[in-house]
Amino acid sequence: MLRVLLAVPLIALHTLVFGLAVIGIGLLDRSGRLCSGLARAWARLLLRGLGVGVEVTGRGNVPAGPAVYAANHGSALDIPILFGYLPLDFRIIHKRSLYLVPVLGWALYLAGHVGIDRGNAFRARKSLLAAAARIRAGTSVVVFPEGTRSPDAGVRPFKRGSFVLALEAQVPVVPVSLAGVKRVAPRGLSTLRPGTVRLAIHPPIATAGRGPGEAEPLAEEVRLAVARGAEAA
């Protein structure tokens, strides 16, 4: 019970302290690499404080070059799980409106994470093209293609935008399954309990030679791989 009562204050305190540190470092190092190290430390300390362990499988499936990593999304814990334990330097794709949130938004911007404007089709397309150029230049990104958190352990349909991004960049998509999160936080942080979750990295799916018209079948292919991994826990 005490752990549940402390969960939200603990998350807020960790995020404030590390967010301010990222802002300071980000002003000096615009590569984002030092900020990524801070994000990893933030995530691991936070999860440890919450009593959440993470088991990682499939490390050998991480490709040598840039890729789009597509994960299922069921909890606020998903982001620290990925930042703490996905074994590579990456940036997340997020709603551009988060840049307006004090500390969090500034930290995202200065750390080089990628904001997509979803409120306007033209600006969204322009944002996707800019993000694809960054990926081609060597930046891996993580996306949550469901678009919102799933209310249960099931994996909802994947939206095509993330896969248009991968096809534009002509980089592989790596399915990532987060399994067991709903056992740890069945109805959100208010029901948090100690436990172990699993982060499974699956073999990459190639996009070479595939055009933007294949975004929907690619999305379903990735969703099935993610869902199988999530159900196997």
Secondary structure as UniProt FT lines:
FT   HELIX           2..28
FT   TURN            30..31
FT   HELIX           33..50
FT   STRAND          52..57
FT   HELIX           59..61
FT   STRAND          68..71
FT   TURN            76..77
FT   HELIX           78..85
FT   STRAND          90..95
FT   HELIX           96..100
FT   TURN            102..103
FT   HELIX           104..110
FT   TURN            111..112
FT   STRAND          114..116
FT   HELIX           121..136
FT   TURN            137..138
FT   STRAND          140..143
FT   TURN            145..146
FT   HELIX           161..169
FT   STRAND          173..179
FT   HELIX           181..184
FT   TURN            186..187
FT   HELIX           189..191
FT   STRAND          195..201
FT   TURN            208..209
FT   HELIX           212..214
FT   HELIX           215..231
//
